[in-house]
Amino acid sequence: MRAPRVVVAGSANMDLVATAPVLPRPGETVLGKDFAMVPGGKGANQAIAAARAGASCAFLGAIGSDSFGVTLRARLAASGVDSAQARVVYGASGVALVVVDGEGKTPSSPRRVPTPRSRRSPRRSSRRCAGRTCSWPSWRSRSRR
């Protein structure tokens, strides 16, 4: 049986995660305990999950030309995701700012900072993939705004 083929059109960004004993209130400074940079983004995470589940997966989206972009592409490749059709744009990759308290909770959703040049619509990605650039006859995309 041949592996299913999946194409994910979405975001790839670097999550900047800070952990502190308590979450700061507006205007308050709290000494952090830990900091991590973790490759993420809804589209990249979905593509990696599909590849780990055994699908032949490709990622469509925009990735910056900075060091975060290099890390994001390496993470996709290491996870078995084809990112050859991802567009590398000059400048910064998108980031998500995440603050986690001592209990592992976040106060709200992460603060995503997409760069203007890193935005890519599923419609534009589908036109790029439609039988020309991508060799796969069918694909699936999901977008969250």
C-alpha positions as CSV (number, residue, x, y, z in Angstrom):
1,M,0.0,0.0,0.0
2,R,1.3,3.4,-1.0
3,A,1.7,6.1,1.6
4,P,-0.9,8.9,1.4
5,R,0.3,12.1,-0.1
6,V,-0.4,15.3,1.8
7,V,0.5,18.9,1.0
8,V,0.1,21.5,3.8
9,A,-0.1,25.2,3.0
10,G,0.5,27.2,6.2
11,S,2.8,29.0,8.5
12,A,6.2,28.1,9.9
13,N,7.6,30.3,12.6
14,M,10.0,30.1,15.6
15,D,8.3,29.9,19.0
16,L,10.2,31.9,21.6
17,V,9.1,30.4,24.9
18,A,9.9,32.0,28.3
19,T,9.0,30.3,31.6
20,A,8.6,32.3,34.8
21,P,7.3,31.3,38.3
22,V,4.3,33.6,37.8
23,L,3.0,35.5,34.8
24,P,3.7,39.3,34.9
25,R,0.9,41.8,35.2
26,P,0.9,44.8,32.9
27,G,4.0,46.9,33.6
28,E,5.5,44.3,35.9
29,T,8.9,42.7,35.4
30,V,9.3,39.1,36.5
31,L,12.6,37.2,36.5
32,G,12.3,34.2,34.1
33,K,13.4,30.7,34.9
34,D,14.0,29.3,31.4
35,F,14.0,30.2,27.7
36,A,13.7,28.0,24.6
37,M,13.5,28.5,20.9
38,V,11.3,25.9,19.3
39,P,10.4,25.5,15.6
40,G,6.7,25.7,15.2
41,G,3.8,27.2,13.2
42,K,0.4,25.5,12.6
43,G,1.3,24.5,9.0
44,A,4.8,23.2,9.8
45,N,3.5,21.3,12.9
46,Q,0.7,19.7,10.8
47,A,3.2,18.7,8.0
48,I,5.5,17.1,10.6
49,A,2.6,15.2,12.2
50,A,1.5,13.9,8.8
51,A,5.1,12.7,8.0
52,R,5.4,11.1,11.4
53,A,2.1,9.3,10.7
54,G,3.6,7.8,7.5
55,A,2.3,10.2,4.9
56,S,4.5,11.5,2.1
57,C,4.2,15.2,2.9
58,A,5.2,18.5,1.4
59,F,5.0,22.0,3.0
60,L,4.0,25.1,1.1
61,G,4.6,28.5,2.8
62,A,7.0,31.3,3.3
63,I,10.1,31.0,5.4
64,G,12.5,33.9,6.2
65,S,16.2,34.0,5.0
66,D,17.4,34.5,8.6
67,S,18.9,31.9,11.0
68,F,15.4,31.0,12.2
69,G,14.5,30.1,8.6
70,V,17.5,27.9,8.3
71,T,16.5,26.1,11.5
72,L,12.8,25.8,10.4
73,R,13.8,24.2,7.0
74,A,16.3,21.8,8.8
75,R,13.5,20.8,11.2
76,L,11.1,20.0,8.3
77,A,13.8,18.0,6.5
78,A,14.8,16.1,9.6
79,S,11.1,15.2,10.1
80,G,10.8,13.9,6.5
81,V,8.8,16.8,5.1
82,D,9.6,18.0,1.6
83,S,10.0,21.8,1.8
84,A,11.4,22.3,-1.8
85,Q,8.3,24.3,-2.7
86,A,8.4,26.6,0.4
87,R,9.2,30.2,-0.6
88,V,12.3,31.6,1.1
89,V,11.8,35.4,1.5
90,Y,14.5,37.9,2.3
91,G,14.3,39.0,5.9
92,A,13.0,37.7,9.2
93,S,11.0,34.6,9.7
94,G,7.7,34.8,11.7
95,V,8.0,34.3,15.5
96,A,5.5,33.5,18.2
97,L,6.1,34.9,21.7
98,V,4.9,32.5,24.4
99,V,5.1,33.0,28.2
100,V,4.5,30.0,30.4
101,D,4.0,30.1,34.2
102,G,5.4,27.7,36.8
103,E,2.5,25.3,36.3
104,G,2.9,25.1,32.6
105,K,0.0,27.4,31.8
106,T,-0.2,30.2,29.3
107,P,-2.5,33.2,30.0
108,S,-3.8,33.2,26.4
109,S,-2.9,32.2,22.9
110,P,0.7,33.0,21.8
111,R,1.5,36.4,20.4
112,R,2.4,35.7,16.8
113,V,4.6,38.2,15.0
114,P,4.4,37.4,11.2
115,T,6.6,39.4,9.0
116,P,4.8,41.2,6.2
117,R,6.8,39.2,3.6
118,S,6.2,35.9,5.3
119,R,2.4,35.9,4.7
120,R,1.2,33.5,2.1
121,S,-2.4,32.7,1.3
122,P,-3.7,29.1,0.6
123,R,-5.2,30.4,-2.7
124,R,-1.8,31.6,-3.8
125,S,-0.2,28.4,-2.7
126,S,-2.8,26.3,-4.6
127,R,-2.2,28.2,-7.8
128,R,1.5,27.6,-7.4
129,C,1.0,23.9,-6.8
130,A,-1.8,23.2,-9.4
131,G,-0.3,20.6,-11.6
132,R,2.7,22.7,-12.5
133,T,5.2,23.1,-9.7
134,C,4.0,20.2,-7.5
135,S,3.8,16.8,-9.2
136,W,1.1,15.5,-6.9
137,P,-2.4,15.4,-8.5
138,S,-4.2,16.2,-5.3
139,W,-3.5,18.0,-2.1
140,R,-5.0,19.3,1.0
141,S,-4.6,22.6,2.7
142,R,-5.7,24.2,6.0
143,S,-5.5,27.7,7.1
144,R,-6.3,29.4,10.4
145,R,-6.4,33.2,10.6
